[in-house]
Amino acid sequence: MSDQHSTLRAHRRAETQRAIQAHAVRLFAERGYDDTTVADIAAAAGVSPMTVYRHFPTKEDLVLIDQHGRLVAERVAASPAAQPLVRRIGGALVDSAAALTGGRRGTDLTANEQFLLARLRLMISTPALRARHLDNHYALQQAIVDALAPGGTDPDTAFRVRAAASACLAAMHTALVRWAEDDGRTELPDLIARALAAAFGDDTVGAGPNA
């Protein structure tokens, strides 16, 4: 029973966090980041400011906290070890983008895509968020390195993993900027795959361990 209660609490916590963040991103987009207070967000979400701070210790976290690093690390770790590093990392980036955007049908943006697009525009356009966005980038790189080169890995292998992760994330960043400029008209996983192909070759994201 205690495990059941623990699972239920975790689910409720995650739901509350998602709701608060959705209201925050909406208000930031409508009113501007600097002109929106934590109290405004708490009122919109129907919670207290203290509840907001329990889930998001800083105002910047309301935009920047996400599950991307966990999703990418899980997919990298599950990829075939025989594949080249760039294939393993690139495939994980494309797959995690597909999971986050929610699988579009037709030309209309999904709710998840609209949310992610609003977050991305805030991160690009808000000076207070740019430095923290870079911190997120390094954290994602480290999550990939930890998945592919855990403690005890020889230094040369760890170096190659870090270099491959950095290069793949640079390609992904280019795709994210294009996605924002394009108002999300092109599906994000496709843009990331195209950016990776431009950087590393057309077979970077595909089937087979040795392709």
C-alpha positions in Angstrom: 0.0 0.0 0.0 2.8 2.4 0.8 4.3 1.9 -2.7 0.9 2.6 -4.2 0.6 5.8 -2.2 4.1 6.8 -3.2 3.3 6.3 -6.8 0.1 8.3 -6.5 1.9 11.2 -4.8 4.6 11.2 -7.5 1.9 11.2 -10.2 0.1 14.1 -8.5 3.3 16.0 -8.0 4.1 15.6 -11.7 0.6 16.7 -12.8 0.9 19.8 -10.5 4.3 20.6 -11.9 3.1 20.4 -15.5 0.1 22.5 -14.8 2.1 25.2 -13.1 4.7 25.3 -15.9 1.9 25.4 -18.6 0.4 28.5 -16.9 3.8 30.1 -16.5 4.8 29.7 -20.1 1.4 31.0 -21.3 1.7 34.1 -19.1 5.3 34.7 -20.0 4.3 34.6 -23.7 1.3 36.8 -23.2 2.7 39.4 -20.8 6.4 39.1 -21.1 8.9 37.3 -18.8 9.9 40.3 -16.7 6.3 41.6 -16.3 5.0 38.3 -15.0 5.4 37.5 -11.3 5.4 34.1 -9.5 2.3 35.4 -7.7 0.6 35.9 -11.1 1.5 32.3 -12.0 0.3 30.9 -8.7 -3.0 32.6 -9.1 -3.5 31.3 -12.6 -2.6 27.8 -11.5 -4.8 27.9 -8.4 -1.9 27.2 -6.0 0.1 29.3 -3.5 3.4 31.0 -4.4 5.0 28.6 -1.9 3.8 25.6 -4.0 5.2 27.1 -7.1 8.6 27.5 -5.4 8.5 23.9 -4.2 8.3 22.7 -7.7 10.4 25.4 -9.3 13.0 26.9 -7.0 13.7 29.9 -9.3 11.6 31.9 -11.8 13.9 30.7 -14.6 13.2 27.1 -13.7 9.5 27.7 -14.7 10.7 27.8 -18.3 13.8 25.6 -18.2 13.0 22.5 -16.2 12.0 19.6 -18.5 12.4 15.9 -19.0 14.5 16.0 -22.1 17.8 14.9 -20.4 16.2 11.9 -18.9 14.5 10.9 -22.1 17.7 11.2 -24.2 19.8 9.3 -21.6 17.3 6.5 -21.5 17.2 6.2 -25.3 21.0 6.4 -25.7 21.5 3.7 -23.0 19.0 1.5 -24.8 20.6 1.9 -28.3 22.7 -1.0 -29.7 26.3 -0.8 -28.5 27.5 -1.8 -32.0 26.3 1.4 -33.6 28.6 4.4 -34.1 28.4 7.0 -31.3 26.9 9.7 -33.6 24.2 7.2 -34.7 23.4 6.3 -31.0 23.2 9.9 -29.9 21.5 11.3 -33.0 18.9 8.6 -32.9 18.2 9.3 -29.3 17.8 13.0 -30.0 15.3 12.4 -32.8 13.3 9.8 -30.8 13.1 12.0 -27.7 11.9 14.9 -29.8 9.2 12.7 -31.3 8.1 11.7 -27.8 8.1 15.3 -26.5 6.2 16.7 -29.4 3.4 14.1 -29.2 3.2 12.8 -32.8 1.6 15.3 -35.1 -1.2 14.4 -37.5 -1.7 16.9 -40.3 -0.5 20.5 -40.3 -1.8 21.7 -36.9 0.6 21.8 -34.0 -0.1 19.5 -31.1 -0.6 20.9 -27.7 2.9 19.7 -26.7 4.4 21.3 -29.8 2.8 24.6 -29.0 4.1 24.4 -25.4 7.6 23.5 -26.5 7.6 26.2 -29.2 6.6 28.9 -26.6 9.3 27.7 -24.2 11.9 27.8 -27.0 11.0 31.3 -28.0 11.3 32.4 -24.4 14.7 30.9 -24.0 16.0 32.5 -27.3 14.5 35.9 -26.7 14.8 36.5 -22.9 18.2 37.6 -21.8 17.6 36.3 -18.2 17.1 32.8 -19.6 20.0 32.5 -22.2 22.8 31.7 -19.8 20.6 29.2 -17.9 19.7 27.7 -21.3 23.4 27.1 -21.9 23.6 25.4 -18.5 20.8 23.1 -19.6 22.7 22.3 -22.8 25.8 21.3 -20.8 23.6 19.2 -18.4 22.1 17.3 -21.4 25.6 16.7 -22.8 26.7 15.3 -19.4 23.6 13.1 -19.3 24.6 11.6 -22.6 28.2 11.1 -21.5 27.1 9.4 -18.3 24.9 7.0 -20.3 27.6 6.1 -22.7 30.8 6.5 -20.6 30.0 5.8 -17.0 32.6 6.1 -14.2 35.6 4.0 -14.8 35.5 4.4 -18.6 39.0 5.0 -20.0 39.8 8.7 -20.7 40.1 8.3 -24.5 36.6 6.7 -24.8 35.1 9.4 -22.5 36.7 12.1 -24.7 35.2 10.6 -27.9 31.8 10.3 -26.3 31.9 13.9 -25.1 33.1 15.2 -28.5 30.3 13.2 -30.3 27.7 14.5 -27.9 28.8 18.1 -28.3 28.7 17.8 -32.1 25.2 16.2 -32.1 23.8 18.8 -29.7 25.2 21.6 -31.9 23.3 20.2 -34.8 20.2 19.9 -32.7 20.5 23.5 -31.5 20.6 24.6 -35.2 17.4 22.6 -35.8 15.7 24.1 -32.7 16.4 27.7 -33.9 15.1 26.9 -37.4 12.0 25.3 -35.8 11.3 28.5 -33.8 11.9 30.7 -36.9 9.6 28.5 -38.9 6.8 28.8 -36.3 6.9 25.0 -35.9 5.6 24.3 -39.5 8.2 21.5 -40.0 8.1 18.6 -37.5 10.9 19.0 -35.0 12.2 15.3 -35.2 12.5 15.7 -39.0 14.4 19.0 -38.6 16.8 17.4 -36.1 17.4 14.4 -38.4 18.1 16.8 -41.3 20.5 18.8 -39.3 22.3 15.7 -38.2 22.4 14.5 -41.8 23.9 17.8 -42.9 26.6 17.5 -40.3 27.5 13.8 -40.4 25.9 12.3 -43.6 22.6 11.1 -44.8 22.8 7.7 -42.9 23.4 9.3 -39.5 19.9 8.4 -38.3 18.7 5.1 -39.7 18.4 1.4 -39.3 21.2 -1.1 -38.6 24.1 -1.1 -36.3 26.8 -0.6 -38.9 25.1 1.7 -41.3 
